[in-house]
Amino acid sequence: MIVTISNDDGETLFDINKIDDEAKQQEARVIVQKVGNLGTVIEALDFASRTHRANLEQLLTSCEEAKVEEKTNETSTES
């Protein structure tokens, strides 16, 4: 399994299959799987959040009675 690590120094490719130590190889595979799962969860949460915001906006725009008018504060300065 080839993994690309991107950082300030650029991109570096690593082949997890070439790790000699079985324990380190297994740990690398588990970490790659966890990172992938977290990426999926982040994407799902972002999608859900955007969907709920859009639904809220749609609901609120149909409720004119809930709309609040902004009042402008006029302040006068005395010289």
N, C-alpha and C positions, 0 to 999 in steps of 0.2 A: 504494500500500500504506500503510495507516494503522498507525502504531506508537504504543503508549501507554507512556510513561515514567513510572514511579511512584518518587517519592523523598520526602524529608522535607517538601518544599514542596507535595506533592499529586501529582496526575496531570496530565500534559501530553500532548496528542495531536499527532503529526507525520505529515504526508503525504509519504512518501519520493518519490512521483511528481512532486512540485512542486519538488524540488531542481534548480536550474538547472545546476550543474556536473555533467556526466556522470560524472566520476571519483568525486566525492563520492556521487552517487546509487548508483553501482555498489558502492562501498565499504559504504554503508549496507545495501544488499541482501545483500551477503556476510556482514556482521556479523549481520544478522537471521537468516540461514540457519544460521550457526555457533551462535548462541544457541539456536535451535530444536533443532539436532542435539545440543547439550550437554544440554539439558533432557530429551530423549528418552533419552540415555545415562544420565543421573542416575536417571531413573525406572526404567529397566531394571535398573540396578545395585541400587537399593533393593529392587525386587521380588525379584531373585535372592538378595540378602542375607537378606531375610525368609524366603524359601523354604528356604534352606540352614539357617538357624537353627531353623526349625520341624522340618525333617527330622532335624537333630541332636538336638533335644529329644525327638522321638519315638523315635529310636534309643536314646538314653541311658535313657529311662524304661523301656524294655523290657529293660535290662541291670541287674538288681538288684545283681549282683556288683560293679559299678563304682561303686555309690553309697557316698559317704563320709559318715560321721556326724560332725557338728561336735561338738567337745569344748568344754565351757564351762570357762573358766579361773576357778577360784575362788581369789581372793586374800584373804588375811586381813591385816587391818591391826592392828598392835599400837599401843596408846596408851600 
